Amino acid sequence: MTSRLIPEVDFARDGKQTGFIRLFHSTHASAYGYIPIPIVVVKNGEGPTAFFSAGNHGDEYEGQIALTNLVKWLTPEKIKGRVIILPMANFPAAMAGRRVSPIDDVNMNRIFPGDPDGTVTRQIAHYIDSELLPLADLVIDLHSGGSSLMYVPCALARQSDDPALYQKQLAALRAFGAPFTYIQGGAQGQGGDQTLGSGAARRGKIALGTELGGSGTLTPAGLAIAERGLRNLLVHLGILGQEEWVEPPVPTRFLDVRGQDYYIYAPENGLFEPLVELGEEVQPGQPAARIHFPETPWLPPVEIAFKAGGLVMCKRIPARTMRGDCLFHLASDLAGV
């Protein structure tokens, strides 16, 4: 089905184009208005296409700033091929600084391939899935932990069932050069089949992601990883020349997230006391957290233990927590890479 969104750029034209994707949205304040989703296309002749996206979740900032900086630096004369940049993919959510859109309260990274006749967020997802992903050879969707989580800065990919494509994923992840990279095996239950990356993978594209920090803020370390990694991906694809390569300080350590045992959830409502920190190595049975009940202070806290061992990749930030909130997730070394 055809998208109703209209781009102001011509994807086939050489040069550097800036403009908006118009999503027409009639409201009380603007009867015939549109939502302006910023887009930049840089093209010089024939060659591969890279599609770089951020702001899928609006409260994740490393990717938005990294792509904003890339837009200013990148010129047609520097490249061979095409780069499509979408720094605020879910524009309403990004403007509000929220994980989900304030218009329809939908999480865009759980609804791909979207719906051309759906709500605003579903229309954006459909446009990306049907119009932008088919143009690309490589797709990276830049994320961090948002307002409620903090990550050890890392890259990630969902393992392709195609062995040749999987090897291309691994090569691209090595080029991106994050200190850690984890491979999603699909057992986490986190909506992996309805993400932007899954849409790219369905089309046989090299599909990558990141988790570059979080806490609703931006870290210099996460931003530096993103900026170096994006440039290196363009070199890896042959879009930029080899002189632009920036050697990562350490080879990426490949990790595996092996299912629900790698996730720790709050069993009760209360205050979350973490007993470990990001980047620590933990063992099965090791205490992970306590949940306290200040409203009933005579009750003992509930202690939660890790079910698996590994590296602490992610930690919840707000201390006030509800039953079902994710407190930690782990990863362990990936065999065979």
C-alpha positions in Angstrom: 0.0 0.0 0.0 1.2 3.5 -0.8 2.4 5.8 1.9 0.5 9.1 2.3 3.8 10.9 3.4 5.5 13.2 0.9 9.2 13.8 0.9 10.7 17.2 -0.1 13.9 15.5 -1.4 14.6 13.6 -4.5 16.5 10.4 -3.6 17.8 10.0 -7.2 19.4 13.5 -7.5 23.1 14.1 -6.9 24.1 16.8 -4.4 23.1 17.5 -0.8 19.4 18.0 -0.1 17.8 19.0 3.1 14.1 19.2 3.8 11.2 17.4 5.4 8.9 14.4 5.0 5.4 15.9 5.2 3.0 13.9 7.3 -0.4 15.6 6.9 -2.1 15.9 10.3 -5.3 17.8 10.8 -5.8 19.3 14.3 -7.9 21.9 16.0 -5.0 24.4 15.8 -3.9 23.5 12.2 -6.7 22.1 10.0 -4.5 21.6 6.9 -1.1 21.3 8.6 1.6 18.7 8.4 4.2 17.2 10.7 7.7 18.1 9.3 10.1 15.1 9.8 13.6 16.3 8.9 15.6 14.3 6.3 18.9 14.8 4.5 20.1 13.0 1.4 23.8 13.3 0.3 24.5 11.6 -3.1 27.3 11.5 -5.6 27.0 9.2 -8.5 26.5 5.4 -8.3 27.4 3.4 -5.3 26.0 1.9 -2.1 23.4 3.5 0.1 23.6 3.9 3.8 20.5 4.8 5.8 21.2 6.2 9.3 18.3 6.7 11.7 17.9 8.1 15.2 15.1 9.5 17.3 13.0 6.3 16.9 12.6 6.8 20.6 12.5 10.5 21.3 14.3 10.4 24.7 17.5 8.9 23.2 20.0 11.6 22.3 23.4 10.3 21.2 22.2 9.2 17.8 20.2 12.5 17.2 23.3 14.6 17.9 25.7 12.3 16.0 23.6 12.5 12.9 23.1 16.2 13.3 26.9 16.6 13.3 27.3 14.2 10.4 24.8 16.3 8.4 27.0 19.4 8.8 30.2 17.5 7.9 29.2 15.4 5.0 29.3 16.8 1.5 28.8 15.1 -1.9 32.5 15.6 -2.8 33.5 13.4 0.1 31.5 10.4 -1.0 30.7 7.9 -3.7 27.1 6.6 -3.4 24.3 7.9 -1.2 23.7 8.6 2.5 20.1 9.0 3.8 19.9 10.6 7.3 16.8 10.7 9.5 17.9 12.2 12.8 14.4 12.5 14.4 12.6 9.5 12.9 9.7 9.7 15.3 9.5 13.5 15.2 6.6 14.1 17.6 8.3 11.8 20.2 11.7 13.4 19.7 10.3 17.0 20.1 8.6 15.9 23.3 11.6 14.0 24.6 9.5 10.9 25.2 10.0 7.3 24.3 6.5 7.2 22.7 4.6 9.7 20.6 2.5 12.3 22.6 0.0 12.1 19.7 -1.0 8.5 19.8 1.1 7.0 22.7 2.6 4.4 20.4 6.2 3.0 20.6 7.4 3.2 17.0 10.0 0.5 17.5 7.3 -2.1 18.2 5.0 -1.6 15.2 6.9 -2.2 12.0 6.0 -2.5 9.2 3.5 0.1 10.2 0.2 1.1 8.5 -0.3 3.8 5.8 -3.8 4.4 7.2 -3.0 4.1 10.8 -2.2 6.7 13.5 0.7 9.1 13.1 3.4 6.8 14.5 2.2 3.9 12.4 2.3 6.1 9.2 5.9 7.1 10.0 6.9 3.4 10.5 5.2 2.5 7.2 7.0 5.2 5.3 10.4 4.1 6.6 9.6 0.5 6.0 8.2 0.8 2.5 10.1 3.8 1.1 13.4 4.2 2.8 14.5 0.7 3.7 14.3 -0.6 0.1 16.8 2.1 -1.0 19.5 1.0 1.5 22.3 -1.5 1.5 23.0 -0.9 5.2 20.7 0.4 7.9 21.7 1.5 11.4 19.1 2.6 13.9 20.8 4.5 16.7 19.3 3.9 20.2 20.3 4.3 23.9 18.5 3.4 27.1 16.2 6.5 27.1 14.8 7.9 30.4 14.4 4.6 32.3 17.6 2.7 31.5 21.4 3.1 31.2 23.6 1.0 29.0 27.2 0.2 28.7 27.7 1.8 25.2 27.4 -1.0 22.7 26.3 -1.9 19.2 23.9 -4.8 18.4 22.3 -6.8 15.7 19.6 -9.4 15.4 21.3 -12.5 14.0 20.3 -13.2 10.4 19.1 -16.6 9.4 21.1 -16.2 6.2 24.8 -17.2 7.0 26.2 -14.9 4.3 24.2 -11.9 5.6 25.2 -12.7 9.1 28.9 -12.5 8.2 28.2 -9.1 6.6 26.5 -8.0 9.8 29.6 -9.1 11.9 32.0 -7.3 9.5 29.9 -4.1 9.7 29.8 -4.4 13.5 33.6 -4.7 13.6 33.8 -1.6 11.5 31.5 0.3 13.7 33.9 -0.5 16.5 31.8 -0.2 19.7 33.7 -1.6 22.7 30.9 -4.1 23.1 28.5 -5.7 20.6 25.7 -8.0 21.5 23.9 -10.4 19.2 20.1 -10.7 19.8 19.0 -14.3 19.4 15.3 -13.5 19.3 14.5 -15.1 22.7 14.2 -11.9 24.8 10.5 -11.1 24.2 11.2 -7.5 23.5 9.3 -7.0 20.3 12.2 -8.0 18.0 10.0 -8.8 15.0 8.4 -5.4 14.8 11.5 -3.1 15.0 13.0 -0.9 12.4 16.0 -3.3 12.3 13.7 -6.3 11.7 12.1 -4.5 8.8 15.5 -4.0 7.3 16.5 -7.6 7.9 13.3 -8.9 6.2 14.5 -7.1 3.1 17.9 -8.7 3.2 19.7 -5.5 4.4 22.7 -5.3 6.7 20.8 -4.2 9.8 22.5 -2.8 12.9 21.6 -1.0 16.1 23.1 0.6 19.1 22.5 1.2 22.8 24.8 4.2 23.5 24.0 5.2 27.0 20.7 6.5 28.4 19.3 8.1 31.6 17.5 10.7 29.4 20.9 12.5 28.9 23.9 12.3 26.7 27.4 11.0 27.5 30.5 12.2 25.6 31.7 8.6 25.4 28.5 7.4 23.8 28.5 10.3 21.3 32.2 9.6 20.4 31.4 6.0 19.7 28.5 6.9 17.5 30.4 9.5 15.5 33.5 7.3 14.9 31.3 4.3 14.1 29.1 6.0 11.6 32.1 7.4 9.7 33.8 3.9 9.7 30.6 2.3 8.4 30.7 4.7 5.4 34.4 3.7 4.8 33.5 0.0 5.2 30.8 0.4 2.5 33.1 2.3 0.2 31.0 5.5 0.4 33.9 7.4 2.1 37.5 6.9 1.3 39.9 4.9 3.4 41.6 8.1 4.6 38.5 8.8 6.8 38.9 5.6 8.8 39.4 6.1 12.5 40.8 3.0 14.2 38.7 2.0 17.3 40.7 2.0 20.5 39.9 -1.7 21.2 38.4 -4.5 19.1 34.8 -5.0 19.8 33.9 -7.7 22.3 31.1 -9.8 20.9 28.4 -10.8 23.4 25.2 -12.9 23.4 21.9 -12.3 25.1 20.5 -15.8 25.5 16.9 -15.3 26.6 14.8 -14.3 29.5 17.2 -15.6 32.2 19.5 -12.7 31.2 16.8 -10.2 32.3 16.0 -9.3 35.9 12.6 -7.8 36.6 11.0 -6.2 39.7 8.8 -8.8 41.5 7.1 -6.1 43.6 6.3 -2.4 43.6 8.8 -0.4 45.7 12.2 1.3 45.7 15.0 -0.4 43.7 18.4 -0.8 45.3 20.9 -2.1 42.8 23.6 -4.3 44.3 25.9 -4.3 41.2 26.9 -1.7 38.7 27.1 -1.5 34.9 30.0 -3.4 33.4 30.4 -5.8 36.3 30.8 -9.5 35.7 28.2 -11.5 37.8 27.6 -15.1 38.6 24.3 -17.2 38.8 22.7 -16.8 42.2 24.6 -13.6 43.0 22.3 -10.9 44.6 21.3 -8.4 42.0 18.9 -6.0 43.8 16.6 -5.4 46.7 13.1 -3.9 46.5 12.3 -1.8 49.6 8.9 -0.7 51.0 9.2 2.7 52.7 5.4 3.0 52.9 5.6 -0.1 55.1 9.0 0.2 56.6 8.8 -2.7 59.0 8.6 -5.2 56.1 11.9 -6.8 55.0 13.1 -6.0 51.5 12.7 -8.5 48.7 16.1 -9.6 47.4 16.5 -10.7 43.7 19.3 -12.9 42.4 20.7 -13.3 38.9 19.6 -16.5 37.2 22.5 -16.4 34.8 26.1 -15.1 34.8 27.6 -12.5 32.5 28.3 -8.9 32.0 25.8 -6.3 33.3 24.9 -4.4 30.1 21.9 -2.4 31.3 20.5 -1.0 34.5 17.2 0.7 35.4 17.6 4.3 36.5 14.5 5.4 38.4 14.5 4.0 42.0 10.8 4.0 42.2 9.8 0.8 40.4 6.7 -1.3 39.6 6.3 -5.1 39.3 7.4 -6.0 35.8 10.0 -3.2 35.3 13.3 -4.4 33.9 16.1 -3.8 36.4 19.1 -5.3 34.6 20.0 -7.3 31.6 23.1 -9.4 31.1 25.2 -10.6 28.2 27.9 -13.2 27.9 30.7 -13.9 25.4 29.5 -15.1 22.0 31.1 -18.3 20.7 32.4 -18.7 17.2 33.3 -15.1 16.3 
